[in-house]
């Protein structure tokens, strides 16, 4: 909440900053894309050599993640398009559409293939094989996924500190779908590597190939949970996710501190894209100015709000007579 935009010489903040810029998100996605592409190739080669059900699941997981990062790159580009006559609020919600496609791909390819292959392997267990190279590739995958995860975690921590909330709260409520997707996909990838390694080790120790098949199924279930969560969060933003109460309070504070504003009777803010908010409000202006002067004052207030990079569009109207004012923050 440290970033603010001042209007008309006032020190009041329009709204707290939501999260880091698009360049940071782009870097996070690019690192994840490069790591997953390398890992997917290595896992596929080892899966073909060993026939391990867990390695097949891990290869499917990495290919799904690689495709997802491609969709997230499209999301970043589409959402960055400037507003035009047909889309006056911009193209920000396209990020949630493409992120939903990525999440569905994770569910269908990653979870579906892993679970299906694991079930098949239970009825047709693979022959005993040497897992040495599988362990080597899983170790390399853990390192590469860890690098990508640390980049996502660094962006998450910086955003949470700026918003003055916990990282968990920030991760759940951030309007940045690419950060949320990369963080959860990388976390699931690290857990998946551990599951696959444990499943293969249990197969070797016990001689029971069912452990390897169970590992494949567990990886698929993990990916399914992550995909469903990402689908639900993107859906919430597509249909109109309201902003965090702290942002609403900051916008209300800015308005009530304007000398020309007597009361604020209505205020609604919802996300129209990553780091972009649409603000609608009704205010009671001080004095008894003619309609033309009131219109100019409303326009000036809108311009002041839109100076903050978080607010894509502000639309204010005069309050109806008798409408109760909103309680100013802290009262």
Phi, psi and omega in degrees: 000015184280334181279137180211160176237129181264151180226134174057037175080002182274151177270004183284145180273135176292309180196147178290153178293146183272305179197184183296167185286173183294328181297323178293319178295321179297318178298318180300316181293318182296319178296316180296320180297312180297316180296314183292325180296315179296314182296320182298317179296312181298315181295322181296318179298312181292323178299320179292324181286321185265332185074010182294130178296321179296322179289325175298317178299317180294322177295315178299320178300312183291322176294321177297317178297321179297314177298322180297319179297325175298317178295324179292326174296319175299319179301316180298317183290314182294319182292337182277353180297137182289158178296149177220188185297322181280338180227076184295340177264008179088187184248022186302323183292345175300331179299322181286327178296310181291329176291327175293320177299318178297316180295322178294323176297320177298321181290312186287312185276305183294301183289313184299310181295318182296313181293315181298316181293323179296319179296318177297322181291334177296322181272341179224074185297147181284162179284162177299137183214168178270122184262012185305307183291333176296317178295322179297314181294321178296322177295317178296320179297320180297320179294311182294317177296325179295322177298314179296319180296319180295324176295315178296320180294322178297316178295320178299314182296318180296318179294320180295320179294320180294322180276352179059045175227171178288152178303322180295316178296318181296317182298322181285327189254352182300145178276001181269100184288333182290321178297313181298317182295312182296318181299309183290323179294319179291321177298317178295324180295317179296317178294321179298321178299317179295320179297315181297317180296317179295320181296316179293322179296318178295324176299314181292319184289315185269338186078006182260110182291351179298330180299320180296318178295320178297322177300318178299316180295318180296320176299317179296319178296318178302313180295324178298315178298315180297316182296317180297319179297314180295322177299315182294321181290319178293323177299320180299320181284328178294319184276355174116069178285125177286158184284167175299142180306329180296322178291320178298316180297320181295318178295319178296318179300316180300317182291313184291341179274355175288132180296334180277353181259121177275312179214156167248121184255345179206139179207124179224128178231129176221155182285137173242015179159173177301125180060025179227130185234143173255124183249130175234134180206164174234134183229153174254114183278148178288152179081189182225057183287154176295165186302320182296320179291320178298320179297320178293322179293320177297318180296321178294322177295317178299316179299320179296318178295319184286353174292336178282131184298340180286333187263111180285322182205138175238136181226111182245148176225166178284140180290147175288146179303136177088355178291135181287137179286151172287146180287125177300146179306138177088001180250000000 
